[in-house]
Amino acid sequence: MTRKEEIETAAKERCLGSSHTAARKRREFVAGAQWADRTMIERACDWLEENVCNVYNYRGEEITVGFVEQFKTAMEL
């Protein structure tokens, strides 16, 4: 299950009903969860940029350059 599917499922479970109010609450839940995810990914990337000096792959090759972007891309899926 993708993160998007997880959020949508959680919204449906927490905001039951078919009224306009329930639909609005589901949209607000999804928006809040997406905002929280973006915020935490940004904080994690900031921390990595400040604290990770050298990152190596399984062959011992340095892959520091681009690591934070690869991490961010993986977390956004």
N, C-alpha and C positions, 0 to 999 in steps of 0.2 A: 504494500500500500504506500503510495506517495504521500508526502507531507500535506499536499493540497487535499487529498482524499481523507487523510486523518482529521484535518481541520473541519472539513465539510461534515464528516460523520459526527464529530464531537458537537458541532453546531446543531445538527438535527437531534441529537440525544438530549441536549440541554435546553433547546428552545422548541418545545413541542407545540403542535397545533398547525392549523392552516390559515389562521387569520392574518391580516395585514401586520398586526403587532408582532406575531411570532416570526413572520418573514423578515421584518425589520430587525428584530433581535438576532436572527441568524446572520444577517448581513453584517451587523455590528460585531458579532462574535468573530466572524471570519476576518473582518478588517482588523480587529484587535489582535488576533492571533498572528496575522501576517506582519503587523507592526512589531510585535514582540519578537518574532523570528528574525526580522531584519535587524532590529536593535541588538540582539544577542550575537548575530553573525558579525556585525560591525565591531562589537566589543571584542569578540574572539580574534578577529583579524588584527585589530589594533594591538592586542596583547602579543600575538604571534610576531608582528613586525618589531615590537620592542624587545622581545625576550628570546627569539629564536635566532641563533647566529648561523649555524651550519646544519643543514638537513641533508641526509644521504639516503640514496635508494638502497635496495637490497644488494646491489653489486658494489656498494661503497663509493658510488659516484655522487659528488655534491650536486644537489638540486635545489639549493636555497632560492635562487632566482625563480620567481614564478610560483613558489610553494604557496604563498598566501592566496594568490588568485585561484590556484587549483583547489585549495581548501574552501574558499568562498563559493566557487562554482559547485563543488560537491555538496555543500551544506544547503544550497538554494534549491536543490532537486526535490 
